[in-house]
Amino acid sequence: MKIIFRKNEKVVIVSFDTVSENFDSNYERNKFFRELYGWQQVIPGERKNYSYRRPGLLDEIPHKKISSSVFMIALEHMKRMEDFFDQWSQKVEYDMIEVILERERILKDLRRRREEL
């Protein structure tokens, strides 16, 4: 989902870290990531495979991914994101930082980071 942040808009930077040993299984850990990011389901058929996109929370919330476990959302979506992470509070550590976006500077930083990868 494409997102456009306006200059001086309040945004939230969300970062999280999974605590692998707190998950009961890899299945449960994968469930967390699927609920957050969504996933591609492939169902084999007799003649061909059928592929379906199963949406996650970030398919509904406009965001800008900064790194694998860091993304930026508009302040208006912070409560929804907090509710999601609170459901996983025993297994996932998260932090949310409210910032005022200086659009041009942030875009330059994101482009620079992308080039470095």
VEXMAR-29942 format. One record per residue: residue number from 1; residue in one letter; x, y, z of N, C-alpha, C in turn. Coordinates in steps of 0.1 Angstrom, whole numbers, plus 5000, padded with zeros to 4 digits. Layout:
N
@resi:NUM; resn:a; nx:X; ny:Y; nz:Z; cax:X; cay:Y; caz:Z; cx:X; cy:Y; cz:Z
...
END
This chain:
117
@resi:1; resn:m; nx:5008; ny:4988; nz:5000; cax:5000; cay:5000; caz:5000; cx:5009; cy:5012; cz:5000
@resi:2; resn:k; nx:5007; ny:5021; nz:4990; cax:5015; cay:5033; caz:4989; cx:5011; cy:5043; cz:5000
@resi:3; resn:i; nx:5021; ny:5049; nz:5005; cax:5018; cay:5059; caz:5016; cx:5025; cy:5072; cz:5013
@resi:4; resn:i; nx:5019; ny:5083; nz:5015; cax:5025; cay:5096; caz:5013; cx:5023; cy:5103; cz:5026
@resi:5; resn:f; nx:5034; ny:5107; nz:5032; cax:5034; cay:5115; caz:5045; cx:5036; cy:5129; cz:5041
@resi:6; resn:r; nx:5028; ny:5138; nz:5048; cax:5029; cay:5152; caz:5046; cx:5040; cy:5158; cz:5055
@resi:7; resn:k; nx:5046; ny:5169; nz:5050; cax:5056; cay:5176; caz:5058; cx:5050; cy:5180; cz:5072
@resi:8; resn:n; nx:5058; ny:5178; nz:5082; cax:5054; cay:5181; caz:5096; cx:5042; cy:5173; cz:5101
@resi:9; resn:e; nx:5040; ny:5161; nz:5095; cax:5029; cay:5152; caz:5099; cx:5035; cy:5144; cz:5111
@resi:10; resn:k; nx:5026; ny:5141; nz:5120; cax:5030; cay:5132; caz:5132; cx:5029; cy:5118; cz:5127
@resi:11; resn:v; nx:5040; ny:5111; nz:5129; cax:5041; cay:5097; caz:5125; cx:5046; cy:5089; cz:5137
@resi:12; resn:v; nx:5045; ny:5076; nz:5136; cax:5050; cay:5067; caz:5146; cx:5060; cy:5057; cz:5140
@resi:13; resn:i; nx:5072; ny:5056; nz:5145; cax:5081; cay:5046; caz:5141; cx:5080; cy:5034; cz:5150
@resi:14; resn:v; nx:5076; ny:5022; nz:5144; cax:5074; cay:5010; caz:5152; cx:5086; cy:5001; cz:5150
@resi:15; resn:s; nx:5092; ny:4996; nz:5160; cax:5102; cay:4986; caz:5159; cx:5098; cy:4974; cz:5168
@resi:16; resn:f; nx:5102; ny:4962; nz:5164; cax:5098; cay:4950; caz:5172; cx:5109; cy:4940; cz:5171
@resi:17; resn:d; nx:5109; ny:4931; nz:5181; cax:5119; cay:4920; caz:5181; cx:5111; cy:4908; cz:5187
@resi:18; resn:t; nx:5112; ny:4897; nz:5180; cax:5105; cay:4885; caz:5185; cx:5115; cy:4878; cz:5195
@resi:19; resn:v; nx:5109; ny:4873; nz:5205; cax:5117; cay:4865; caz:5215; cx:5114; cy:4850; cz:5212
@resi:20; resn:s; nx:5123; ny:4845; nz:5204; cax:5120; cay:4831; caz:5198; cx:5118; cy:4821; cz:5209
@resi:21; resn:e; nx:5125; ny:4821; nz:5220; cax:5123; cay:4811; caz:5230; cx:5109; cy:4811; cz:5237
@resi:22; resn:n; nx:5102; ny:4823; nz:5236; cax:5089; cay:4824; caz:5242; cx:5078; cy:4818; cz:5233
@resi:23; resn:f; nx:5081; ny:4816; nz:5221; cax:5071; cay:4810; caz:5212; cx:5070; cy:4795; cz:5214
@resi:24; resn:d; nx:5058; ny:4789; nz:5214; cax:5056; cay:4775; caz:5216; cx:5062; cy:4767; cz:5204
@resi:25; resn:s; nx:5062; ny:4772; nz:5192; cax:5067; cay:4765; caz:5181; cx:5070; cy:4775; cz:5169
@resi:26; resn:n; nx:5076; ny:4770; nz:5159; cax:5078; cay:4778; caz:5147; cx:5065; cy:4782; cz:5141
@resi:27; resn:y; nx:5055; ny:4773; nz:5142; cax:5042; cay:4776; caz:5136; cx:5036; cy:4789; cz:5143
@resi:28; resn:e; nx:5037; ny:4790; nz:5156; cax:5032; cay:4801; caz:5163; cx:5039; cy:4814; cz:5159
@resi:29; resn:r; nx:5053; ny:4813; nz:5158; cax:5060; cay:4825; caz:5154; cx:5056; cy:4829; cz:5140
@resi:30; resn:n; nx:5055; ny:4819; nz:5131; cax:5050; cay:4823; caz:5117; cx:5036; cy:4829; cz:5117
@resi:31; resn:k; nx:5028; ny:4824; nz:5126; cax:5014; cay:4830; caz:5127; cx:5015; cy:4845; cz:5131
@resi:32; resn:f; nx:5024; ny:4849; nz:5140; cax:5026; cay:4863; caz:5143; cx:5030; cy:4871; cz:5130
@resi:33; resn:f; nx:5040; ny:4866; nz:5122; cax:5044; cay:4873; caz:5110; cx:5033; cy:4873; cz:5100
@resi:34; resn:r; nx:5025; ny:4863; nz:5098; cax:5014; cay:4862; caz:5089; cx:5004; cy:4872; cz:5092
@resi:35; resn:e; nx:5000; ny:4873; nz:5105; cax:4990; cay:4883; caz:5110; cx:4995; cy:4897; cz:5107
@resi:36; resn:l; nx:5008; ny:4899; nz:5108; cax:5013; cay:4913; caz:5107; cx:5015; cy:4916; cz:5092
@resi:37; resn:y; nx:5022; ny:4908; nz:5084; cax:5025; cay:4911; caz:5071; cx:5016; cy:4905; cz:5060
@resi:38; resn:g; nx:5008; ny:4895; nz:5064; cax:5000; cay:4887; caz:5054; cx:5009; cy:4876; cz:5048
@resi:39; resn:w; nx:5004; ny:4869; nz:5038; cax:5011; cay:4858; caz:5032; cx:5005; cy:4853; cz:5019
@resi:40; resn:q; nx:5012; ny:4846; nz:5012; cax:5008; cay:4841; caz:4999; cx:5005; cy:4826; cz:5001
@resi:41; resn:q; nx:4992; ny:4822; nz:4999; cax:4988; cay:4808; caz:5000; cx:4988; cy:4802; cz:4986
@resi:42; resn:v; nx:4994; ny:4790; nz:4985; cax:4994; cay:4783; caz:4972; cx:4987; cy:4769; cz:4975
@resi:43; resn:i; nx:4976; ny:4767; nz:4967; cax:4969; cay:4755; caz:4968; cx:4971; cy:4747; cz:4955
@resi:44; resn:p; nx:4977; ny:4735; nz:4956; cax:4979; cay:4727; caz:4944; cx:4966; cy:4721; cz:4939
@resi:45; resn:g; nx:4963; ny:4722; nz:4926; cax:4951; cay:4716; caz:4920; cx:4956; cy:4705; cz:4911
@resi:46; resn:e; nx:4946; ny:4699; nz:4904; cax:4950; cay:4688; caz:4895; cx:4957; cy:4693; cz:4883
@resi:47; resn:r; nx:4953; ny:4704; nz:4878; cax:4959; cay:4710; caz:4866; cx:4969; cy:4721; cz:4868
@resi:48; resn:k; nx:4966; ny:4729; nz:4878; cax:4975; cay:4740; caz:4881; cx:4974; cy:4744; cz:4896
@resi:49; resn:n; nx:4983; ny:4752; nz:4900; cax:4983; cay:4757; caz:4914; cx:4975; cy:4770; cz:4915
@resi:50; resn:y; nx:4968; ny:4772; nz:4926; cax:4960; cay:4784; caz:4928; cx:4967; cy:4792; cz:4939
@resi:51; resn:s; nx:4969; ny:4805; nz:4936; cax:4977; cay:4813; caz:4946; cx:4967; cy:4824; cz:4950
@resi:52; resn:y; nx:4967; ny:4826; nz:4964; cax:4958; cay:4836; caz:4970; cx:4967; cy:4845; cz:4979
@resi:53; resn:r; nx:4964; ny:4858; nz:4979; cax:4971; cay:4867; caz:4988; cx:4962; cy:4868; cz:5001
@resi:54; resn:r; nx:4967; ny:4864; nz:5012; cax:4960; cay:4865; caz:5025; cx:4965; cy:4877; cz:5032
@resi:55; resn:p; nx:4957; ny:4887; nz:5034; cax:4961; cay:4900; caz:5040; cx:4965; cy:4899; cz:5054
@resi:56; resn:g; nx:4974; ny:4908; nz:5058; cax:4978; cay:4909; caz:5072; cx:4974; cy:4924; cz:5076
@resi:57; resn:l; nx:4977; ny:4927; nz:5089; cax:4974; cay:4940; caz:5094; cx:4980; cy:4951; cz:5086
@resi:58; resn:l; nx:4992; ny:4950; nz:5081; cax:4999; cay:4960; caz:5074; cx:4994; cy:4962; cz:5060
@resi:59; resn:d; nx:4985; ny:4952; nz:5055; cax:4979; cay:4954; caz:5042; cx:4967; cy:4964; cz:5044
@resi:60; resn:e; nx:4963; ny:4966; nz:5056; cax:4952; cay:4975; caz:5059; cx:4956; cy:4989; cz:5064
@resi:61; resn:i; nx:4968; ny:4989; nz:5069; cax:4974; cay:5002; caz:5075; cx:4985; cy:5007; cz:5066
@resi:62; resn:p; nx:4983; ny:5019; nz:5060; cax:4994; cay:5025; caz:5052; cx:5007; cy:5026; cz:5060
@resi:63; resn:h; nx:5018; ny:5022; nz:5055; cax:5031; cay:5022; caz:5062; cx:5042; cy:5023; cz:5052
@resi:64; resn:k; nx:5054; ny:5026; nz:5058; cax:5066; cay:5027; caz:5051; cx:5076; cy:5018; cz:5058
@resi:65; resn:k; nx:5080; ny:5007; nz:5051; cax:5090; cay:4998; caz:5058; cx:5104; cy:5004; cz:5058
@resi:66; resn:i; nx:5110; ny:5004; nz:5069; cax:5123; cay:5010; caz:5071; cx:5134; cy:4999; cz:5071
@resi:67; resn:s; nx:5131; ny:4988; nz:5078; cax:5140; cay:4976; caz:5077; cx:5131; cy:4964; cz:5081
@resi:68; resn:s; nx:5137; ny:4952; nz:5082; cax:5128; cay:4940; caz:5084; cx:5119; cy:4941; cz:5096
@resi:69; resn:s; nx:5122; ny:4948; nz:5106; cax:5113; cay:4948; caz:5118; cx:5111; cy:4962; cz:5123
@resi:70; resn:v; nx:5112; ny:4972; nz:5113; cax:5109; cay:4986; caz:5116; cx:5101; cy:4992; cz:5105
@resi:71; resn:f; nx:5090; ny:4999; nz:5109; cax:5082; cay:5005; caz:5098; cx:5076; cy:5018; cz:5104
@resi:72; resn:m; nx:5071; ny:5026; nz:5096; cax:5065; cay:5039; caz:5100; cx:5051; cy:5039; cz:5096
@resi:73; resn:i; nx:5042; ny:5044; nz:5105; cax:5028; cay:5045; caz:5102; cx:5023; cy:5059; cz:5107
@resi:74; resn:a; nx:5012; ny:5063; nz:5102; cax:5006; cay:5076; caz:5106; cx:5001; cy:5075; cz:5121
@resi:75; resn:l; nx:5002; ny:5086; nz:5128; cax:4998; cay:5086; caz:5142; cx:4984; cy:5080; cz:5144
@resi:76; resn:e; nx:4975; ny:5083; nz:5135; cax:4961; cay:5078; caz:5136; cx:4959; cy:5063; cz:5137
@resi:77; resn:h; nx:4969; ny:5055; nz:5133; cax:4969; cay:5041; caz:5133; cx:4976; cy:5035; cz:5145
@resi:78; resn:m; nx:4981; ny:5043; nz:5154; cax:4990; cay:5038; caz:5165; cx:4982; cy:5029; cz:5174
@resi:79; resn:k; nx:4970; ny:5033; nz:5178; cax:4962; cay:5025; caz:5187; cx:4959; cy:5011; cz:5182
@resi:80; resn:r; nx:4956; ny:5010; nz:5169; cax:4954; cay:4996; caz:5163; cx:4966; cy:4988; cz:5163
@resi:81; resn:m; nx:4978; ny:4994; nz:5161; cax:4991; cay:4987; caz:5161; cx:4994; cy:4983; cz:5175
@resi:82; resn:e; nx:4992; ny:4991; nz:5185; cax:4994; cay:4988; caz:5199; cx:4985; cy:4976; cz:5203
@resi:83; resn:d; nx:4973; ny:4976; nz:5199; cax:4964; cay:4965; caz:5202; cx:4969; cy:4952; cz:5197
@resi:84; resn:f; nx:4974; ny:4952; nz:5185; cax:4980; cay:4940; caz:5178; cx:4992; cy:4935; cz:5186
@resi:85; resn:f; nx:5001; ny:4944; nz:5189; cax:5013; cay:4940; caz:5196; cx:5011; cy:4936; cz:5211
@resi:86; resn:d; nx:5001; ny:4942; nz:5217; cax:4997; cay:4938; caz:5230; cx:4992; cy:4923; cz:5231
@resi:87; resn:q; nx:4986; ny:4919; nz:5220; cax:4982; cay:4904; caz:5220; cx:4993; cy:4895; cz:5220
@resi:88; resn:w; nx:5005; ny:4900; nz:5215; cax:5017; cay:4892; caz:5215; cx:5027; cy:4896; cz:5225
@resi:89; resn:s; nx:5023; ny:4903; nz:5235; cax:5033; cay:4909; caz:5245; cx:5042; cy:4899; cz:5252
@resi:90; resn:q; nx:5038; ny:4887; nz:5253; cax:5047; cay:4877; caz:5260; cx:5057; cy:4872; cz:5251
@resi:91; resn:k; nx:5056; ny:4874; nz:5238; cax:5065; cay:4868; caz:5228; cx:5072; cy:4878; cz:5219
@resi:92; resn:v; nx:5067; ny:4890; nz:5219; cax:5073; cay:4901; caz:5210; cx:5075; cy:4913; cz:5218
@resi:93; resn:e; nx:5087; ny:4919; nz:5217; cax:5090; cay:4932; caz:5224; cx:5089; cy:4942; cz:5213
@resi:94; resn:y; nx:5082; ny:4953; nz:5216; cax:5081; cay:4964; caz:5206; cx:5082; cy:4978; cz:5212
@resi:95; resn:d; nx:5085; ny:4987; nz:5204; cax:5086; cay:5001; caz:5208; cx:5080; cy:5010; cz:5197
@resi:96; resn:m; nx:5074; ny:5020; nz:5202; cax:5068; cay:5030; caz:5192; cx:5073; cy:5044; cz:5196
@resi:97; resn:i; nx:5078; ny:5051; nz:5186; cax:5083; cay:5064; caz:5189; cx:5076; cy:5074; cz:5180
@resi:98; resn:e; nx:5069; ny:5084; nz:5186; cax:5062; cay:5094; caz:5179; cx:5072; cy:5105; cz:5174
@resi:99; resn:v; nx:5071; ny:5108; nz:5162; cax:5080; cay:5118; caz:5156; cx:5072; cy:5128; cz:5147
@resi:100; resn:i; nx:5077; ny:5139; nz:5145; cax:5072; cay:5148; caz:5135; cx:5081; cy:5147; cz:5123
@resi:101; resn:l; nx:5075; ny:5143; nz:5112; cax:5082; cay:5140; caz:5100; cx:5086; cy:5152; cz:5092
@resi:102; resn:e; nx:5099; ny:5153; nz:5090; cax:5105; cay:5163; caz:5081; cx:5107; cy:5156; cz:5068
@resi:103; resn:r; nx:5097; ny:5156; nz:5059; cax:5095; cay:5148; caz:5048; cx:5108; cy:5146; cz:5039
@resi:104; resn:e; nx:5114; ny:5157; nz:5035; cax:5125; cay:5157; caz:5026; cx:5137; cy:5150; cz:5033
@resi:105; resn:r; nx:5140; ny:5153; nz:5045; cax:5151; cay:5147; caz:5052; cx:5149; cy:5132; cz:5054
@resi:106; resn:i; nx:5137; ny:5128; nz:5058; cax:5135; cay:5114; caz:5059; cx:5136; cy:5106; cz:5046
@resi:107; resn:l; nx:5131; ny:5112; nz:5036; cax:5131; cay:5105; caz:5023; cx:5146; cy:5104; cz:5018
@resi:108; resn:k; nx:5154; ny:5114; nz:5020; cax:5168; cay:5112; caz:5017; cx:5175; cy:5101; cz:5025
@resi:109; resn:d; nx:5172; ny:5101; nz:5038; cax:5178; cay:5090; caz:5046; cx:5173; cy:5076; cz:5042
@resi:110; resn:l; nx:5160; ny:5075; nz:5038; cax:5155; cay:5062; caz:5034; cx:5162; cy:5058; cz:5021
@resi:111; resn:r; nx:5164; ny:5067; nz:5011; cax:5170; cay:5064; caz:4999; cx:5185; cy:5060; cz:5001
@resi:112; resn:r; nx:5192; ny:5067; nz:5010; cax:5206; cay:5064; caz:5013; cx:5207; cy:5050; cz:5019
@resi:113; resn:r; nx:5198; ny:5047; nz:5028; cax:5199; cay:5033; caz:5034; cx:5196; cy:5023; cz:5024
@resi:114; resn:r; nx:5187; ny:5025; nz:5015; cax:5183; cay:5015; caz:5004; cx:5196; cy:5013; cz:4995
@resi:115; resn:e; nx:5203; ny:5024; nz:4992; cax:5214; cay:5023; caz:4983; cx:5226; cy:5015; cz:4991
@resi:116; resn:e; nx:5227; ny:5017; nz:5004; cax:5237; cay:5010; caz:5011; cx:5234; cy:4995; cz:5012
@resi:117; resn:l; nx:5222; ny:4991; nz:5011; cax:5218; cay:4976; caz:5011; cx:5222; cy:4970; cz:4998
END
